[in-house]
Amino acid sequence: MANNSFQGSDLQGKSHFLAWDEEYKHVTWGGPRSISMLEGLISSSSLVLDLGCGNGRFLLPLSHKYNTIGTDVSLTAVRRAREYLFKNKGKSEKHTECVVSSITSISFSDNSFDAILCLGVLQHLLEHERMQAISEIKRVMKSGASLVLEVFGTGDMRCGGDEVEKDTFMRKNGIVYHYFTREELGSLLSGFEILEIKDLISEKKFNGKPHRRHHVRAIARL
């Protein structure tokens, strides 16, 4: 199923992709995260792609219920995800693996996956890269497959800074942050059947002051 197409040339001119490897040298394991947004959409025999899996916070719980492949552009992240899987997977009989791959050139064959989970990833791409990523996601999904996306929203406390494109900012660590409206995410998913798209608003306190966190989540079917 893997086509082994990922090469260093895929990252030429993409320093904001390469910046993730340095970032993951400092990111600590925060424990597994809920996958409830995917449960109920697919069967236990499904093959799931955790696209942009990072150090495995969603990959680990996915591996307990589904045959799962995780990918990330950072070799450091993939190594750490593998370590967490090895230590915590337990007695699950589900097949799990984790490989290095770019979201704009996914290293798997057409029509490979029953579901794709892509949480907190598209927000780190420039506009043309977001289009490439969606095209690649469509390519590797089976007909009728499910897609769960979550991204930063424009109402988030962090929206702003050194703007490089509309609502897109470059941070000092070299990583891109784009902030979506619900309408923009819906437009990006043209060609999908959108089952749900909604704003997720929460509040966090920093130094005793409340700050708004805004995400947009979409659940779609190809």
Secondary structure, DSSP 8 states (H G I E B T S, - for coil): -B-----GGGGTT-HHHHHHHHHTTT---------TTTBTTB-TT-EEEEET-TTSTTHHHHHHHSEEEEEES-HHHHHHHHHHHHHH-TT--S-EEEEE-BTTB-SB-TT-EEEEEEES-GGGS-HHHHHHHHHHHHHHEEEEEEEEEEEEBTTSTT--SSEEETTEEE-TTS-EEE-B-HHHHHHHTTTSEEEEEEEEEEEEEETTEEEEEEEEEEEEE-
